[in-house]
Amino acid sequence: MARKRKPEEIVAKLWQVDVLVSQGQSVSDAVRSISVTDVTYRRWRSEFGGLKTDRVKRMRDLELENQRLRKAVSDLTLDKLILAEAAARLRDELLNGEIFYSLAEARVTIEAWRRHFNTVRPHASLGYRAPAPEVFVSRLAGAWPAPRRASAPPAMPRLASEVMMN
């Protein structure tokens, strides 16, 4: 298999051919002296024709940066789509069917919906299984049943034990 050459090496070999041709050798003899075929030489000439080594390095750096930026844009686009879908779900399933009379009521209701959505409700992407049982079962497998401890008072008083939907 042919060796993959770096762009800087290719530019140097093209420069060698130019020097040999200017000294009177034919193009085919000069190409043979740098150990490549005529087809390879023509391809290199069309790709790297009048570039100097510093321009080739800059071009390679720009290609790498372009590749990195394309990946970042695709990741951000995916994140945006996921967030838009989640917002649409929240709006369609909760907010369109509720009337909130206070900010506290809205917070409690939305938090209850979020907990239900993330732990209880089956998701199509998970084969209509709830997301939480698999997460918690693997963690508690060796420690079930948990030893009993003296109960401490809750850190925050609970606002409502169950959410009332209007």
Secondary structure, 3 states (H helix, E strand, C coil): CCCCCCHHHHHHHHHHHHHHHHCCCCHHHHHHHCCCCHHHHHHHHHHHCCCCHHHHHHHHHHHHHHHHHHHHHHHHHHHHHHHHHHHHHHHHHCHHHCCCCCHHHHHHHHHHHHHHHHHHCCEHHHCCECHHHHHHHHHHCCCCCCCCCCCCCCCCCCCCCCCCCC
